[in-house]
């Protein structure tokens, strides 16, 4: 079965009150995904690449849960895995573009690149 991502929306509340992802190492954030072929147990990877860098400086990974029977939406808890100073070297909200993929171990989804808010 193919996995197709349409949207990625962070649902964690940041200190500012905005919804986004926490970038501090070992922090946990939540998000919702929409698309097709979504199921519980998919591995989701979210990466932030600084401009002109081939390597990500922030990496969130997690496993999907709470999918709907139509397989068009699910939620994911994401843990940040890399030591980093944030995308703008600030604790305040920063808008960044990230890459998001999902896999079941055999099939990998398309990559989407939403702009989201991050903070420590």
N, C-alpha and C positions, 0 to 999 in steps of 0.2 A: 504494500500500500504506500502511496506517495504521501509526503508531508509537505504542506504548503503554508507558509506563514504570510499573513496579511498585515497584522499589527502587533505591536508590543507596547504595553502601557504600564509603567511603574505604578504601584499602588501603595508603596510605603510612604508614610508621612515624614518629611524632613523637619528639622527644627524650625524652619521658616513657616511651616504649615503647608508648603507645596508638596506635591507628590513627586517622588524621584527614587533614585538608588543611592544607597550609602556607599562611599568609596573606601572607607577605612578597612584595612586588612582584617579578615575574619568577621566582618559585619554581615548581617543578613538583611536582605530586602525582599519584597514581594512584587510580583507583576502579573498581568493577565496577557494571554496570547489569543489571537483569533486567526483562523485560517481553515484548512481542511486536513483531514487525516490526523487530527490531534488526539492524544490518548494519555492516560496516566502512565508514568514511568519513562517519558521521553527525557533525554538529557538536553538541557538548554545551555548554550554558551553565549555570553554577552561580552564583547571586547571593545575597549577604547584604545584607539591608536592616536598618539599625538601627531600633529601634522608632520609630514615628511619622514615618519618613522615606520620601519617595517615590522616593529615589535610592539605588541600591546603593553601598556603600562598599568591598565586596570582590567581584571578578568573576573567576571561573575559566572558561577556555574550552579546549576540546580536541577531538580527533577520535577516534572509536571504532576499535577494532581487535580482533582475536581473537574474533570472534563465533562462536557455535556454529551448526551446520547447521539447527537448529530455529528459529533467529533469536530465541531467548529470553534470551540473555545475551551480554555483551561487556565489554571493558575500555576505559578511556579514560585518556589522559595529559592532565592539566589544567595550564595555565599561568595564574598569577595576573597580572592585567593592570592593576590600579589601585594608585596610591600610597595607603597607608592605615596606620593605627596599630593595626590589629587590632580585633576586635569589642569587646574589653573593655579596650583600651589596656594589654594585658599580654602578655608573651611566653609565659605559661603556658597550659596547655590550657583552652579555653573551649568549652562546649556552645552551639551556635547552631542556629537553624532556617534553612535555605536553600531557595531555589527551584531546581528542576532541570528543564530542558527539553532535547530533542534534535530536530534537524531534518536533513532531507536536501536542503534548499534549496527544496523545493516543499511538503512536508508537515511540520508541526510537531507534536510529541507533546503529550500532556497535560502539565501541570505537577505535579510532586510536591514536597512540602515536608518532607523528612526533617530530623531533628535530628542533627547530626554534631559532632565535636570538631575544633577548629582550634587552631593554635599557630603561632608564627613559625618 
